[in-house]
Amino acid sequence: MAHADARTTVYARKLIVSRVAAGHRPCRVARQLGVSRETVYKWVRRWRAEGDAGLADHSSRPHCMPRQTPPARPSRSSPPATPTTPGHGGWRRSWESLPPRSGR
């Protein structure tokens, strides 16, 4: 069964490789099968490196995620705010914390 997001099947990949190996130009093979030249070169390269096993579906999961936070690392965010005065939604307004004005 083909990968859910795969544009070609294993049969089409074998057809790509066999046509290129028979001497057909990759651009013509790409046009005949409705894929890009890069796709043709990718499958031929995998076939040369891995043989028929290279034409099987590969996982689309990334090999690494360099920006992923390790699970053991603590969060850098600050703790949740606690209300300073009940009924003010968690933060005291700046004018409430000032001393009363005098002299007017």
C-alpha beads as a LAMMPS data file, in Angstrom:
LAMMPS data file: protein, C-alpha beads

104 atoms
103 bonds

1 atom types
1 bond types

-500.0 500.0 xlo xhi
-500.0 500.0 ylo yhi
-500.0 500.0 zlo zhi

Masses

1 110.0

Atoms # bond

1 1 1 0.000 0.000 0.000
2 1 1 1.277 3.462 -0.895
3 1 1 2.008 6.192 1.620
4 1 1 -1.028 8.452 2.089
5 1 1 0.778 11.532 0.751
6 1 1 2.918 9.785 -1.886
7 1 1 2.626 11.120 -5.437
8 1 1 3.917 7.880 -6.947
9 1 1 3.449 4.209 -6.147
10 1 1 6.177 1.592 -5.920
11 1 1 5.144 0.416 -9.407
12 1 1 5.575 3.936 -10.841
13 1 1 8.957 4.269 -9.142
14 1 1 10.139 0.989 -10.673
15 1 1 8.881 2.219 -14.036
16 1 1 10.832 5.472 -13.609
17 1 1 14.031 3.592 -12.760
18 1 1 13.641 1.025 -15.544
19 1 1 13.085 3.700 -18.185
20 1 1 16.091 5.760 -17.067
21 1 1 18.220 2.601 -16.868
22 1 1 17.106 1.720 -20.421
23 1 1 18.569 5.013 -21.641
24 1 1 15.583 7.357 -21.688
25 1 1 16.234 10.944 -20.711
26 1 1 14.970 11.825 -17.198
27 1 1 13.134 14.923 -18.431
28 1 1 11.185 12.821 -20.956
29 1 1 10.385 10.153 -18.335
30 1 1 9.151 12.887 -15.994
31 1 1 6.890 14.322 -18.678
32 1 1 5.522 10.880 -19.614
33 1 1 4.653 9.992 -16.012
34 1 1 3.473 13.443 -14.912
35 1 1 6.105 14.038 -12.245
36 1 1 8.945 16.534 -11.910
37 1 1 12.532 15.926 -13.026
38 1 1 13.592 16.223 -9.392
39 1 1 11.302 13.312 -8.546
40 1 1 12.845 11.183 -11.298
41 1 1 16.378 11.988 -10.130
42 1 1 15.413 11.337 -6.480
43 1 1 14.112 7.815 -7.196
44 1 1 17.015 6.940 -9.482
45 1 1 19.471 8.136 -6.811
46 1 1 17.726 6.085 -4.101
47 1 1 17.628 3.022 -6.367
48 1 1 21.381 3.296 -7.087
49 1 1 22.155 3.689 -3.375
50 1 1 19.744 1.123 -1.875
51 1 1 18.519 -1.082 -4.716
52 1 1 14.860 -2.087 -4.944
53 1 1 14.441 -1.488 -1.202
54 1 1 15.080 2.212 -1.854
55 1 1 11.882 2.403 -3.908
56 1 1 9.685 1.481 -0.930
57 1 1 7.713 4.110 0.951
58 1 1 9.788 6.108 3.417
59 1 1 8.533 7.837 6.546
60 1 1 7.772 11.528 6.134
61 1 1 8.643 12.183 9.777
62 1 1 11.610 14.552 10.166
63 1 1 14.879 12.922 11.217
64 1 1 15.527 15.559 13.867
65 1 1 13.853 18.616 15.344
66 1 1 16.634 20.991 16.418
67 1 1 14.295 23.545 17.992
68 1 1 12.279 21.066 20.029
69 1 1 12.459 21.646 23.783
70 1 1 13.748 18.597 25.653
71 1 1 11.087 17.174 27.985
72 1 1 13.337 17.285 31.103
73 1 1 14.106 20.988 30.697
74 1 1 12.022 23.264 32.944
75 1 1 9.887 25.951 31.389
76 1 1 11.393 29.445 31.219
77 1 1 8.045 31.178 31.616
78 1 1 7.254 32.956 34.857
79 1 1 4.814 31.481 37.346
80 1 1 1.179 32.517 37.002
81 1 1 0.253 35.883 38.457
82 1 1 -1.545 35.986 41.780
83 1 1 -4.049 38.704 42.603
84 1 1 -2.734 41.501 44.805
85 1 1 -6.159 42.847 45.767
86 1 1 -9.363 40.815 45.612
87 1 1 -11.723 41.936 42.889
88 1 1 -9.158 43.691 40.700
89 1 1 -8.557 40.886 38.214
90 1 1 -5.082 40.022 39.394
91 1 1 -3.221 43.308 39.031
92 1 1 -3.492 46.505 40.971
93 1 1 -3.823 49.600 38.823
94 1 1 -0.800 51.874 39.030
95 1 1 -2.818 54.864 40.296
96 1 1 -4.194 52.785 43.189
97 1 1 -0.721 52.156 44.522
98 1 1 0.220 55.871 44.598
99 1 1 -0.123 57.913 47.814
100 1 1 -3.171 60.237 47.951
101 1 1 -2.706 63.680 46.353
102 1 1 -2.717 66.627 48.698
103 1 1 -2.888 70.366 48.283
104 1 1 -5.850 70.943 45.963

Bonds

1 1 1 2
2 1 2 3
3 1 3 4
4 1 4 5
5 1 5 6
6 1 6 7
7 1 7 8
8 1 8 9
9 1 9 10
10 1 10 11
11 1 11 12
12 1 12 13
13 1 13 14
14 1 14 15
15 1 15 16
16 1 16 17
17 1 17 18
18 1 18 19
19 1 19 20
20 1 20 21
21 1 21 22
22 1 22 23
23 1 23 24
24 1 24 25
25 1 25 26
26 1 26 27
27 1 27 28
28 1 28 29
29 1 29 30
30 1 30 31
31 1 31 32
32 1 32 33
33 1 33 34
34 1 34 35
35 1 35 36
36 1 36 37
37 1 37 38
38 1 38 39
39 1 39 40
40 1 40 41
41 1 41 42
42 1 42 43
43 1 43 44
44 1 44 45
45 1 45 46
46 1 46 47
47 1 47 48
48 1 48 49
49 1 49 50
50 1 50 51
51 1 51 52
52 1 52 53
53 1 53 54
54 1 54 55
55 1 55 56
56 1 56 57
57 1 57 58
58 1 58 59
59 1 59 60
60 1 60 61
61 1 61 62
62 1 62 63
63 1 63 64
64 1 64 65
65 1 65 66
66 1 66 67
67 1 67 68
68 1 68 69
69 1 69 70
70 1 70 71
71 1 71 72
72 1 72 73
73 1 73 74
74 1 74 75
75 1 75 76
76 1 76 77
77 1 77 78
78 1 78 79
79 1 79 80
80 1 80 81
81 1 81 82
82 1 82 83
83 1 83 84
84 1 84 85
85 1 85 86
86 1 86 87
87 1 87 88
88 1 88 89
89 1 89 90
90 1 90 91
91 1 91 92
92 1 92 93
93 1 93 94
94 1 94 95
95 1 95 96
96 1 96 97
97 1 97 98
98 1 98 99
99 1 99 100
100 1 100 101
101 1 101 102
102 1 102 103
103 1 103 104
